[in-house]
């Protein structure tokens, strides 16, 4: 097994050796250099395969006896992890011979597969996997997992390419659900590779992320969207727009806006807020004007869903991201004012729980709308004034579980909205009569602040 040639005794399909036997085998090799890279890679692949989680059907369905199979995989993982640790220890001891990147890739996949609590892991297998992850980072001469995956500098190739090369066959349309650890390793590694190291791997990471996001299970959809968001944040816009990639990602995300699951909608909206500026810049560079585009398309659909939405969780998600859309559109928000006004009035009227996340988000939305579309506010003053005054009174009189800081934030938001309305309407917010007819101190304080600002 000396040199760089293939191993005369392949490991594939053979029973794994005992730790003592493996140590003796490695010690018998040339002390100046361990067995060749091909033999070591074959051994590392066999170690990883021996402890792989139980296979599933192509649609992800679990066959019978999955619990027993998972326990057996955990037992095998303990032994395979110990052998991996021994292998890296021997390779580190052979000074002058770097650990082959493929061996480190197999060790990384094994460690990430088993380091967290899974149906195929135990406390012991998790401990071994975490120890192996630390050891392989040291064996690669790196200070962290991120440095191992990315490389020490921009010109150095890290281990992420080797990991993706080994995962390639596990991340196709027909195979990614067969091994439940594939998506775990892929997403865990991807989220630790950032700009500028991720761009060279774009062709490898984008298809699996789209596959995950297109699944029928919400868990996989959310994971896929988070992977897409990471790609959008860490790949230059020019590369995303090349070959129409950004448009493909946009359509995948836009289809999810019809979902009724709050975690997925939140992940999609956050991703769109970072993707849409990229698409806008691409359109500008291509000479397209600022006509109605993806921003308007997304906001129109979001407002349509918000207007009829009754689930509190979804109302909170929509209201939390709406201010960013208003800010990004700027004066162009006037295209959506009629529907936006109905949404604002409806959300201000209904409490969404002790933390009042939806109401607070809508108040921020109203303030930004007034700031950007102030010429259109005077004609809307009567309905907005009535809604804000009703909100102030309701917050003061309600005796629910809302904490005092939240009540104060609602009153502050309503007061600030009235002040902005008064400024853009040139002092037409007339509250003198109200101050005399209302004796509640907190309400009077809000009204006083508005009049002082005038």
N, C-alpha and C positions, 0 to 999 in steps of 0.2 A: 504493500500500500504506500510505497514511497513515491515521491515526485508528484507530478501533476496529472498523470494518466488516470484512467478509470480504475475503480476498485476491482480487484480480481474476485472479491466475494461480495456481490451486491447485497444491500440490506433490504431491498424491496421484497415484501412477501415473507421475510424471515422473522423468527421470534427475536425480540429485542434481548440483548445480552444483559446479564446481571451487572450492577455497578462495578464489582470487583473485576469481572471479565473484561468490561470496557476499559477500565483503567489499565489492566495488564496489556490489552491490545494496543492502546495508545502509547504506553511506556515502551513497548517492543519496537515501535517505529523509530526512525532516525531521530535522535534527541535534538539534532540541530533544526529539524523541520518536521512538523506533524504530517500525517497522511495527506494525499493530494486533495485539492479543492473539490473535485468531482466525488470522491469517496466520502468526504466530510458532508457535502451537500446531500448526498444520498442518505447518509445516516441521520442527518437533521430532519430530512423529509419524513423518514420512517418514524422518528420519535414523535413528530407532530401528528402524523396520521394515526399513530397507535392510540392517541388520547383524544381524537376528534369527537365532538358531540355526536349522538345518534343521528343518523340521516333521516330526513323527512321526505314526504312525497313532493312532487314538483309544485303542487299548490300550497305547500307548507303544512299539510295535514300531518299529525303525529300518528304513527302506527301504534298498535297495541304494545303494551309492555314498555312504554317509554320511560316510566319512572325507574324500573330496574335497569334499563339500558343506560340511563343517566348516571345512576350510582356506580355502575361498572366503569363508565367512562371516567368518572372522578377518581376511582382507584387507579386506573391506568395512568391518569394524569399525574398522580403523585410520583409514580415510578419514572415516567417519562421526564418529569420536571427535574428529578434528581439526576437523571442521566444527562440532561441538558446542562445542568450546573457543573457536573463533572467534566463534560466535554469542553465547556468554556474555560474552566480552570486549567485544564491541560493545555489548551491552545494559548492561553495567556502566558503560561509558564514557558512556552517555546518562544523565546525572545527572537526578534528579528523577522518573525513570520506573522503578518497581520491575520486576524480572524477573517475568513472569507465572508463577503457581504451576504451571500446566499444563506450561509449558516446563521448569521445574525437575523436575517429576514424570517427564517423558519422559527427561530427562538422567539422573535418578537410576536409573531402570529400566535404561537402557543401561549405566551405569557398574557397577551391581551384577551385571548379566548377564555382563560381560566382564572384571571386575577380578581374578578368581581363575582358577586353572588348570582349564580345561575342554576338552572335545574341539573346541570351536568358538573357541578362543582361541590366541594366540601371545604371546611375551614382549612384543612391541611393542604389540599390542592391549591387553594387560593394563596396560602402563605408561600408555597413553593413557587407559584407563578410570579408573585410580586418580587420575591428574592431574585428570580431569574431576570426579570425586567431590569432591576438595578444592576445585576451583574453584566448583562449584555451592553448596557449603556457604558459601563466602565471599560468593558472589553473593546468597545469601539473608540475609546479615547475621548468620550464626550462627557459633558457636565449635566446633561438633561435629556429627557426623551425627545423634546423638541429639537435639540441640537443633533441628536442621532438621526432623526427623520429628515431634517432640513439640510444639515451640513453646517460647518463652523463659519463659513462665509458664503457670500453670494455665488462665488465661482465653484465652490465645492459641491459635489453631488452627494446628497445624504442617502439615508437608507430607505426613504419613502418609495423611490423607484423600484428597489428590489422587492419591497413588500407588495406593491401593486402588481409587479410581475408575477409573484407567486399566487396572488389572489385572482388573477385575470380569469382563469377558468371557473372560479367559484362565483363570479359576479355577472354572468350572462343571464339573459332573459329566462333560460330554461333551467339554470342551476342555482340561482342565488337563494332560493327558498329551501333547497335541499340541505344545506349546511346552515343551521341557525346562527353560527358564530361569524359567518362571512360579513353580514351587515354590521355586526358589533365591531369587528376589527377594522373594517373599512371606515366607518364613521369616526371611530375613536382616533385613528391615525390621521384622517383627513382634517379633523378639527384642530390638529396640532401643527399643521403645516400652513404657514402664512405667506403673505407677500414678501419678497418676490419669488420665493421658492416654489410656490404652487403653480405658477403659470406654465412651466414646462410639462406639467402632468395633466393639463386641462383635458386633453383627449382621453385620458384614462379615467378621470374622476367624474366627468360630467355624465356619461351614460349610466353608471350605477346610481348616481344621485337621482336622475330622472326616473329610473326603474323603481327606486324606493318610493318616490313621491307619487307614482302612478298606481300604487298598490291599493287594494280594496280595504285593507286594515288601517284604522286611524293611526295606530302606533307607527307603522311604517311610513305613512304619509307625512306625519310630523317630522320624523327623523330625516326623510328625504328632503323636505323643504328646508330644514335647518342646514343640511349639507349644501343645498343650492345657495342658501343665503351666505354661507361661509365662502363659497366659490365666488359669488358676486362681489363680496367685500375684499377678496384677496387676489383677484385676477384683474389686470388692466382692462378698462372699458373697450379699448380697441380690439383686444383679443376676444372679448365676449361678443362684440358685434360682428366679428369675422365669421363667415359662413352662416350668418343668420342665427348664431347660437342664442343671443339675447332674446330674439323673438320666440324661439322654441321654449326657452325657460318661461317667458311671459305667458305664453298660452297654457303651459302646464300649471302655472300658479293661478291664472285667471279662472280656469275650470274649477279650482278648489273653492272659489268664492261662493259657490252654490252650496257648500257644505253647511251643516248645522252644528258642527262641533267647535266649541270655543277655542280649544288649544290649537287646532289646525288653522282656524281663521286668523288667530293672533300671529302665528308663525308666518302665514302667507302675507298678511298685510305688512309686517315688519320687513319681509324680504322685498316686497314690491316697492316700499319706500326707498330702498337702496338701488333697486334695479331700474326703476322708471327714469331717474336722472341719467343713467347710462344710455338708455334708449333715446332719450331726448337729445343728448349730445351727438349721438350717432346720426339722428335725423337732421340735426343742424349742420353737421359736417357734410352730409349728403345733399345739402341745399334745399331741404324741405322747409316750408314755412311753419309758423307756430299755429297751425290750424288745430281743430279738435283732434286730440291724440289719445295715447294710452292713459294719461293722467285723468282726463275727462271720462274715458270709458270705465275706468276702475271706480272713480268717485260716484258716477251715476248709478252703477250697480250697487255700491255700498249703501248709498242713501236710500235706494229703493228697498233694500233688505232692512235697513234700520227703521224705516217708517212703519213696517208691519211686524217688527220683531218684538216678541213678548218674553223671551227667555232672558233672565237677568244676566247670566254669564256672558251671553253674546252681546247684550247691550253694553256691558262694561268694556268688552274688547273693542267694539266699534267706536264707542265714545273716547276711549283712550288713544286711538290712532287718528281720529278725525282731525284734531288740531294740526298735525303734521301735514295732512293733505291740504288743508286750507292755506297754511303758510307757503307750501310749495307752489300752489296755483297762483297765489297773490291776487292781483286785481281780476284775474280770469275766473275767480270764484263766483263772479256775478252770473256766469252761465248757469249756475246751479242754485241760485239764491231762493227760488220759489220752493223747491223741495227741501233745501237745507233749512229754511225757516220753519217748515212743518216739523222737521225732525227736532230742531232745537226746542220748539214749543212743547212737543210731546214728551221729550225726555226731561225737561225742567219740571213738568207736572207730576211725574211719577218717581217716588223714592225707590232706590234699588238696594237698600240695606244699610246697615250701620256705617259702613265706610263711604257710602255715597259716591262710588267711583264714577258711575255714569254721569251723575249730575255735575260733578266737578269737571269731568272731561268736556261736557257740553258747555259749561260756563267758559272754559278756556277757548273752546271752539268759537263761541259767540264773540268773545273779546277779539280774537284774531280776525274774525269775519268783519267786525266793525272797523278795525284798523286798516284792512286791505280794501274793503268795499264801502268806505264811508260815504261816497256820494249817493249811494242807494239806500241809506239808512233812514233819512227823514220820512219817507213814505211808509216805513215799517215801524216808526216810533210808537204808535198807539198799542199795537199788539205786543211788541217787545217790552214796553214799559209795564203793561198790565201783567205779563208773565213774570217779570222780575220782582215786582212788588208782591205778587202772590207768593212767590218763592220765599221772599224774606219773611213774610207773615207765617207761612207754613213752617219754616225752620224754627222760628221763635216759639210757635205754639205747640208743635209736635212734642210728645213726651215719650218717644220711642227710645231704643237702645243706642242711638247715635252718640258717639263720644263728643265731649265738648270741643276738642280741637277740630273735629270735622264740621261741627256746626259753625264754628268761627270761620273756617275756610270757605264754607258755602256763603255765609254772609259777606265775607270779604270779596268773593268772586262776583256776587250779585251787585255789590256796591261799585266795584270797579267797572262792571259792565254798564251800569247806569251813568257813571262818570264819563266813560267813552261815548256813550250815546248822546249825552248832553253836549259834549264838545263838538261832535260831528254834526249835531243838529242846531248849533249856535244858541245854546241856552234855552231850548224849547221844552226841556224836561222840567215842568213846573210842579213843585212838591210842597209849596207853602201851606196849602189847605190840609194836606195830609199830616203835616207836623202838628197842627193844632188839634186834629181829631184823634190822634193816636198818642196814648200815654205810655206805651211800652218803651222802656229806656233803650233797649238794644235796637229796636226799629228806628227810634228817633235818632240814634247815633248814626245809623246808616244813611238816613235822609240828610242829616246835618253834613256829613262828609260830601255828599253829592252837591249840596248847595254851596258849600265852601269852595269846592273846586270850580264852580261856575263863576 
